[in-house]
Amino acid sequence: MKTLWAPWRMEHVEGTAAKVSGCLFEPQGQTSCDRDALLLYRDTQTLVLLNRFPYTNGHLLVAPVRHLACLTDLRTDEQSGLMAMLSSATRIVRECLQPDGLNVGCNLGEAAGAGIADHLHFHIVPRWEGDHNFMAVLAEVRSVPEHLLTTYDRLLPAFQELLKTEEQKQ
């Protein structure tokens, strides 16, 4: 028998994880990245966070900087910026983590599964053949094979390069 360990998830499972002050999608400061906040990228319109309680390693959250709950509240420039960031983040995940596939989606409202319903965000979830086995079916447990900060360190250089490219365009 093999033992799978993911002790860092226990505080989330038990509901004892420290609450983030303010909105998760509005990290303090103006820096473009912050390892403690798992912020990989921030520009004037969008931000990308590594999900602290992921379904798989590399699970990203992509959101507009402006606090709003629904796609219909986005301005046209925000829509364009958000879609461009979803595309760029998808490319980065594919290049850096080489998954077999990806789930990309958005839950609008608590009834639709949004854990944070008042700030619009998309999920990019890398998937690998066989990444979830009997554990998810029988025990409602998922194993994430890579530590969050290791994944953060793998993805950060590509997001920093993206930021440099975007700044050069302006």
WOBEL-V481308 format. One record per pair of residues at least 12 apart in sequence whose ideal C-beta (glycine too) atoms are under 6 Angstrom apart, sorted by sequence separation. I is the first residue (numbers start at 1). J is the second residue. If there is no record, write none. Layout:
# WOBEL-V481308
I_J + I_J
This chain:
# WOBEL-V481308
27_39 + 38_50 + 48_60 + 49_61 + 38_52 + 48_62 + 64_78 + 47_63 + 106_122 + 46_64 + 47_65 + 64_82 + 105_123 + 45_65 + 104_124 + 103_125 + 62_85 + 62_86 + 102_126 + 101_127 + 62_89 + 99_126 + 99_127 + 100_128 + 60_89 + 97_126 + 99_128 + 100_129 + 93_124 + 45_78 + 93_126 + 90_124 + 46_81 + 58_93 + 89_124 + 45_81 + 46_82 + 86_122 + 25_63 + 70_108 + 46_85 + 58_97 + 12_53 + 48_89 + 69_118 + 67_119 + 68_120 + 63_121 + 96_154 + 96_155 + 61_121 + 62_122 + 96_158 + 60_124 + 59_125 + 92_158 + 58_126 + 56_125 + 55_125 + 56_126 + 88_162 + 56_131 + 57_144 + 57_146 + 54_144 + 24_116 + 58_151 + 25_119 + 57_151 + 23_119 + 50_152 + 38_152 + 40_155 + 40_156 + 41_159 + 40_159 + 32_163 + 6_143 + 6_144 + 4_143
